[in-house]
Amino acid sequence: MMDYSISGGPSSSNSHHPYGRSLGHQPMPALALSTPSTVHNHSNKPNDESKAVIDEGKKLLVGSVKQVARWCRLLSFLEPTKIIYQVFGVMDLVKTGSNKCEKIFCLRSEQKKSGIVCVFYEIDRKMPNISKGTLVLCTGHVKGKNKLQVFTIREIHEDKASFDRISLVSHWTINDILIYKV
């Protein structure tokens, strides 16, 4: 069973984060999907955390196409299934892949400067009919360089500013992962 909690690295409190003061004392949106964290201490000293191995579980990171493409490169040392990405971008033309159930499309940034190749497998449900040029939110795992296996796709009707704020928190989480990596 999964434990859904906010996870920003070793400390879940965002008030101690260097950028935390700029957002005041408002609670931060839920960001990371974490299985219970465990610390394995490989030392005889009870409080020696310098050699601790931390298993953070799964993370949910939300960002733009440009951000997620960069984050995938930065976090390539992690297992691809450890991170679930939610990417917002503009839907491009959808094509059928080598298999009939495989739908391939490019998700582009709003400025059309960067893109991620997305693959959706129509196994248990059909891909929603979304027209080219629509702002969408795709959820999935990284599969290779600049490629995302998408599980869900939906049009974005919410204010995009909320996604920008969540992507900032995702950026903090990535910084914490890189700082505290073993």
Salt bridges, closest charged atoms under 4 A:
ASP55 OD1 - LYS82 NZ 3.06
GLU56 OE1 - LYS59 NZ 3.22
ASP92 OD2 - ARG108 NE 2.85
ASP92 OD1 - LYS132 NZ 3.67
GLU110 OE1 - LYS160 NZ 3.48
GLU122 OE1 - LYS103 NZ 3.97
GLU122 OE1 - LYS126 NZ 3.98
ASP124 OD2 - ARG125 NH1 3.11
GLU158 OE2 - ARG154 NH1 3.33
ASP164 OD1 - LYS160 NZ 3.10
